[in-house]
Amino acid sequence: MALLEKYGRSDIPRIREEPVPSLRSLNELPELTIEMYRLLAAAHRAHQLAQALQKEFDRLRQWQGTKKLPN
């Protein structure tokens, strides 16, 4: 079970209780964060992870809501 400070506990398979960052679509920073992580994964030949991150990056880019910087 993962621990999300702001949102309480979340049941994420295969993740023990530890701090987990939450990336929200309305935030401007997750796109850049996921893209940087994807590039690092690709550079380290973690191609399956890089492909999964690309899908999440694409989903965030398609979100049409208002975006803002976090407080």
Secondary structure, 3 states (H helix, E strand, C coil): CEEECCCEEECCCCCCCCECCCCCCCECHHHHHHHHHHHHHHHCCCHHHHHHHHHHHHHHHHCCCCCECCC
